[in-house]
Amino acid sequence: MQELVAFVARSLVENPDAVVVREVEGPESIIVELRVAPEDMGKVIGKQGRIAKAIRAVVKAATPRDSKPVFLEIV
């Protein structure tokens, strides 16, 4: 899942070297943390959060049914 989020984020931002994706596994879910450069934050979130919602939808669609739920946090 990290690779998917990193690929999508790197294709959106102007500074792809600053993209950092970390996966934190908890007892009931998996949280994917996305960090980008401050000047690229608006490009990842989008107007009214539309791009962030789209990335979350892709992550949800890519999650297998029998695994823990995966959530995306943009830090």
N, C-alpha and C positions, 0 to 999 in steps of 0.2 A: 504494500500500500504506500510505503514511503516513496518508492520510485515513481508511482503514478502522480502523487501530489507534487513531487519535485519537478517532474516533467511539465505538468500544467503550469506551475508557478513560474518556472524558468522561461516558458514561452510567452508569458504575459509581461514580465518586468524588463526594465532596461539594464539592470545590473544583475545578471543571472548568477554571478559568483557569490553574491550576498545571500542567496536563498539557502536556508538551513531547515531541514525537516527532521523531526525527532519523533519517535514512536514510544509512548508510555503505556505499558500494559497494566491495567488494574484488575481487581478481582472479577468485575462484571462487564468491563468494557475496555476498548483500546482507544486511546486519545492520540491523534496525530497533531503535533504542534508545528505550525508553519511560521517561520521568521523570515522577513524580507527587509531590505533597506528602508529607512523611514520615507524616503522620497518615492518609493514604489508601493507604499501601503495603499494608496488610493486606487492603483491599478489592479491590485489583488481583490480589494473589497468592491469596487465599482459603485456606480450610482445606486443609492438606496440598498446597497448590499447585494445587488443582483449577481455579480460575478462570484462572490463568496457563496451564495446560495447554489449557484450552478456547480461550483467545485464540490460542495457538500453533497449534491445530488449524484455526481459522478462517483464519489467515494462510497456513498450508500449503495449505488447500483453495482459497484465492483466488490462489495463485501459478500462473501459466501453466506448462504442461509443458515448453515449449521454452526457458524462461528459467533464470537462475541460481537456486539455492535461496535462500529467504528465511528468516532466523532472527530471533526476537524476543528481545531482552534487556531485562529490567526493571532499571533502574539506580537 
